[in-house]
Amino acid sequence: MTHAIKYLCSYGDLTEPGSTQPGPLADDFTLNSPVGVHADSYGRLWVCDTGNSRVLIFDADLSALLHVIEGPGEDTPDAPRLLMPFHVCPHPTHQLMYCTDMGHGRVVAFAYDEADVWFSYAFGEGDDHYLPLSDPNGIAVVRERDGVDYLYVCDEFFHTADDLASRCVKFTLEGDFVSQFRHVAGPGARHELLWPQGLASDTQGNLYLANTGHYEVLKISTDWPIVDECVQAPHDAVMLHQHGKPTGIGKFNVMRSVCVIGDRVFVPGHVENAITVYDLAGNEVSEVNGLLPLWNHTPEPVHSLSDFVYGALEDVVFVGPYQVCAAEGEADVYFISEPFASSVIKVRIPRMTGNGGDEDALLIESVGHRRDDQNRLRDSSQFNCMTSVIGFNRERRTVPREPQAAGNWIDQWATATTNIYKYWYDQFRTHMGIDPLARMANASLNIDSGNWCMKTFNTESDPYHQLQDMMRGFFVPGDLAMDVYYPHTPPLGQICPGTPIVFVTNFNLCTVTMYQFNPAGYLINYGMPFGREGIGGDGTLKAPQGIAINSRGEIYIADSLNNRISMWQLQPTGYVAFRKNFRWQSDDDFTPCDIAIDAEDRLFVCDQFNNCLRVFDRDGNSLWSYGYLGYCDDVNVDYEKFMLPASVCIDGERLIVNDLVNRALKVFRIGEHTLHYETGISVFKKYPDAGGVWMPYFIYADRGRLYVPDTTFNVVNVFRYGAAEPDSAGIAA
């Protein structure tokens, strides 16, 4: 029986409370997944620096930091500091700024004047009339027909035992509960609130709600009555058409936010890396796609080949825009938060003409330097959108492998050639004492997607320290997930036989890149990337995510937007050949996200939007499923319930699941026809330096240690879930 999961430590730079002082911005000043932005009555910009759990106030030019808000203040010493502040919203008449503090389930009101900012009050803890706020996110003030202003808050993950719907809660401006709704119904379809994030209002008493879980924006009049927590709409409440079938975590075209400025409705993310603009009636006015710089900044430093690409794209595209607000006193000027790029930009968007054409944004200024500290003496690193971690287990090289069939004469020639080369290489390596994996014995590879690079950490030191410049191959922006393969016979062209080959999926280019080790222990490219972008055809991929390779060199890829598993084979020549595509019981609604392989070569696949695990044999035949939709309020009771499981990994006889929306890590022992729950842990609403995660992605486990990369806190948290034990024979890398 395994012990409970315990947090060990984390690596990746975290901003310590009190470490940032107001003043002119340094050249290397960074943000960490900023979300909410809003200007106050003095034109200053309030920014929810969500990943750093603080609110920052900048001058209107984004040249100076004026205030750092990390908690309620000295007058309330017992109140906890902010944890994941998401959105800010100004009081309509007073100098107050509301802030949703998701991690503590509250709304905090800060008062301000021209010189200072201080805590005023907080609310959301619940009373006899309503349950406490669970996960407050979007917030908006709306003036209703009676002439009174009210405050609405999206409670993103709220649910009850008999209803999974989220809610939107109505308060007075002082924080007193008024009412709430969880559904919107009318002559058209009934709309359940599911993970609502963005919230905005217009001057006509309408709410605009980004119902993220259903990929839609709802326009709701506050005149419509609420009966049994359901808004009674006289017509179909959807203002903008639904985006379509969910396409998986990691795809940016998700309606996470909606912003109303004057008579225009801004929907960031409806179209990938763009902002779609509508009039108040729901007619599309234009699409804003890109930036043109209004200034010539100094050249960015170049540390790798990908920096040239990063610098070229920095000023010409949006990278997942989230929140939009108007700049005070400046016509057609807006502030836009970019959580993925960890920056906030100030742009000019010319007045939309309403003819449905596209517009270009003009970049005026930005704040948030690239999170990629290049100082070789640092013990940690500034990650930005950490997506995956993988390690090396040198014992796996000695595990007996099943011999492959002889194949055709080309394969036979390649095998004979590599065997001769391997003999001479082993002689050379033995006499020269060369071990390409010497530095990698206790190291992990980490894909830092937002910085477009791969970083290596020594996972035995405490604190963990970064091994610089382990990558010598070309790292392509968009790389996402990894797996390691230990070939029992080296393929043609492998420089160091006996070392592993690293496979990396690229979400954007729809390819898979391979890396090998050179004698000095650096990663260099191996062969050519395989796969090509396409919908439906053999050998095509669309938004590939997780990848796994078994001991036979059979490669399985979660081809997420093609709703299938794509199977390939590494040949003795080093060429990767397409084999087949397969789905769970030929179901078109199959939504694979990640894959792990057990000792019997069975595939365990996260079927993300069906909220379960699917199990296949190595030929792609459907075997059995585990789990079903549900919130995991008590991980030791609700362990069979999943919500968007994002990643799965196997360590010996144990399988670990990253249950994304539930923010739970669950450990099972693998059975013949089912999984047997052993232990788990809830990792939400904790500070990252205490083991908390926000958006965990592709996890990795080895010998009792679990590595959890977080795409928005930008750290890797390490847990232990049992005594270290040797790797079981036959486990696929």
Secondary structure as UniProt FT lines:
FT   STRAND          6..11
FT   TURN            17..18
FT   STRAND          23..24
FT   TURN            27..28
FT   STRAND          37..39
FT   TURN            41..42
FT   STRAND          45..49
FT   HELIX           50..52
FT   STRAND          54..58
FT   TURN            60..61
FT   STRAND          64..69
FT   TURN            74..75
FT   TURN            77..78
FT   STRAND          85..90
FT   STRAND          96..101
FT   HELIX           102..104
FT   STRAND          106..112
FT   STRAND          117..123
FT   STRAND          136..143
FT   TURN            145..146
FT   STRAND          149..155
FT   TURN            156..157
FT   TURN            161..162
FT   STRAND          167..171
FT   TURN            173..174
FT   STRAND          177..181
FT   STRAND          183..185
FT   STRAND          191..192
FT   STRAND          196..201
FT   TURN            203..204
FT   STRAND          206..211
FT   HELIX           212..214
FT   STRAND          216..221
FT   TURN            222..223
FT   STRAND          226..227
FT   TURN            228..229
FT   STRAND          230..232
FT   STRAND          238..240
FT   TURN            249..250
FT   STRAND          259..261
FT   TURN            262..263
FT   STRAND          264..268
FT   TURN            272..273
FT   STRAND          275..279
FT   TURN            280..281
FT   STRAND          284..293
FT   HELIX           305..313
FT   TURN            314..316
FT   STRAND          324..326
FT   TURN            328..329
FT   TURN            331..332
FT   STRAND          333..338
FT   TURN            339..342
FT   STRAND          343..348
FT   STRAND          358..367
FT   TURN            376..377
FT   STRAND          386..391
FT   HELIX           394..398
FT   HELIX           409..432
FT   TURN            436..437
FT   HELIX           438..440
FT   TURN            441..442
FT   STRAND          443..448
FT   HELIX           449..451
FT   STRAND          453..458
FT   STRAND          465..467
FT   TURN            468..469
FT   TURN            477..478
FT   STRAND          479..485
FT   TURN            492..493
FT   TURN            497..498
FT   STRAND          501..506
FT   TURN            507..510
FT   STRAND          511..517
FT   TURN            519..520
FT   STRAND          523..525
FT   STRAND          532..533
FT   TURN            538..539
FT   STRAND          540..541
FT   STRAND          544..549
FT   TURN            551..552
FT   STRAND          554..559
FT   HELIX           560..562
FT   STRAND          564..570
FT   TURN            572..573
FT   STRAND          576..582
FT   HELIX           584..586
FT   TURN            588..589
FT   STRAND          592..597
FT   TURN            599..600
FT   STRAND          603..607
FT   HELIX           608..610
FT   STRAND          612..616
FT   TURN            618..619
FT   STRAND          622..626
FT   STRAND          628..629
FT   TURN            635..637
FT   TURN            639..640
FT   STRAND          641..642
FT   STRAND          645..651
FT   TURN            652..653
FT   STRAND          654..659
FT   TURN            660..663
FT   STRAND          664..670
FT   STRAND          675..682
FT   HELIX           688..690
FT   STRAND          700..702
FT   TURN            703..704
FT   STRAND          705..710
FT   TURN            711..713
FT   STRAND          716..720
FT   TURN            729..730
//
